Amino acid sequence: MIVVLGSIVAKPDTFEVLKRLGLEHVHRSRSEPGCISHAVHVDTENPMKLVFVEKWKDAAALATHFKVKASIDFVNKGREMGAEAPTIEIYEASPAKLG
């Protein structure tokens, strides 16, 4: 499984638009092949920061997601409207065996 953590810090005058665009992006992404989950949250320590948490079946599914025009457009809007550049971290994960 691939886990993606991303964030966009909005400006006060762009937060509502970026939140709406982020929700549209999340809802669209959930229907893509290989998407296990996709969510956006507001950071409680920085209310201008939107945090994205995604799980993908594999690297191929994520690579396909990154090529979707709407995904590219969303990232470009985030760069354009954000207070700083968006961040993204990608991890390969497997369930932990505890006990």
Summary of the structure (lengths in Angstrom):
residues: 99
radius of gyration: 13.8
end to end distance: 21.6
largest distance: 48.7
contacts: 274
relative contact order: 0.29
helix: 38%
strand: 32%
